[in-house]
Amino acid sequence: MPTVKTSSSEVEYFATGEGPGLVLLHGTGGAAEGFAHLVESFTDRRKVITPNYSGSGQTKDNGDPLTVDLVVEQVAAAIRDSADGPVDLVGWSLGALNSAALAAKHPELVRRLVLLTGWSALDDRQRLFFDLWARLDQLDHDAFGRFLQLHGWTDTQINAFGVTGVEGLLAGGVPAGIGRQIALNLEADITDLLPQITVPTLVIGATQDRVVPVEHSRRLHEAIQGSRYAELDAGHFALFEKADELTKLLQEFLYEDETATPSV
């Protein structure tokens, strides 16, 4: 796996495929490998790049509290190191917040932007919710993992998994660095950056999202001039629960100015 150094970090990323860059940026407690089920749908047209920012994978830094600026610096370094020209940038959850900030601060690095189940600033409900995450993670890391699974999926999906299936999901554990990323959730506010986003943008909300309610995605869309909007009938884990529908949305948006028909 390649790595690239910044002023304070050594950033791990993965790259596969050929063509213009497509960067997939994970959310809180996620990691590059979380996009494995999507990567092959794009490698015929894109070089797919999946970085790990601090708290995930083997990315290393000095251990200071995470900031949006730090994550933006890490992802920008991975883009410069791996891509030839501007990339399509897809961010999920906290990755959407960081992706929006990167597009505002470094428009020269981004061709098109997709924000999936993201937000720009916390309302009171969301602040209380992420504060509960932080408390649970500190008190009982494994119990927090159960809480996360029960809120990330729709009830229909949880019942389809069954108890055994959910236990299987929990077997992988929760990344130890998730606490630093939860702390960033509680501090980040990119409201003032949204008007600076000038690249073509698609915002995608999930109508059954209990982690980041869909109203946050609708506010992102309203705040980013000229952005498009779509919704999936899914929970916060729409990336997995509605992978085929999401892939279609992404391909239609990212490939619309290209003449060849994308593979499905």
Order of alpha helices (4+ residues) and beta strands (2+ residues): beta-beta-beta-alpha-beta-alpha-beta-alpha-beta-alpha-alpha-alpha-alpha-beta-alpha-beta-alpha-alpha
